[in-house]
């Protein structure tokens, strides 16, 4: 069963005391000491209203199955709004959902559909994923889905599972140059298409994306690209979305056409902007 981290298990007639706010380092240390083998999802970015000195361990223990560890760690703002970091069985929220990746694992952001019409309204929002046998989630009723994505995409990666496919960069910085803007990475990426220089092209993509879909490297075998147009970059949960259109020098075949367009979502990896997702459409910051 889930037990309080603030006191020994009370007698059946006693009331479990509320958790005591503490600095985050101590909160996560208490989880690690009680559950030494489980993944810890420690945030590196948080909305500024959350106080890293007011972190509550709201439970450490096990679920109905004694083999299933459970923890619940909440960051609390002065207004009482919270973001919960949890390990343990959970279901997605019924409503709208967006697929993504978190710490090399497929993930889903889910939220109540009525939040689309009123994103300022309190309502359930959750990012949920699984690492090996452990189900993990970040949830809040007050902070937006965009906030939760930003938190999830920025988590400390210590203890994250390795990607399905491993790639060691041979030409770091050739595409994703240090201090270059996100749209410059996209411009260089399109310039490497059709060149046969696979390692240069692969430098445009994050290791997380390549670890899941290494076939992006096959873009070097497509026809060369011209007539490139880039859309105005847009911010999304700490990342940058750049829309691009172009024409191929010849018919590439397959699902491509002579005229093509994609939206590239880029995030910082080792200080450079690299592509984490691509899509035929871009979604607005989730409510």
Protein Blocks (a to p, Z undefined) as FASTA:
>chain_A
ZZdfkbccddfkbccdddddddfklmmmmmmmmmmmbccdddfbdcfkbcfklccdfbdc
ddfblklccdddddddfkopacdddeddddddedddddddeehiacdddddfklmmmmmb
gcdddddddehjbccddddfkbcfklmmmmmmmgcfehiacdfbdcddfbghklmgghia
fklmmmmmmmmgonlpamlmmmmpcfklmmmmmmlmmmmmpccdehiacdddddeehiac
dddddddfbdebhjbdfbdcdddddddeehiacdfbdcfbdcdddZZ
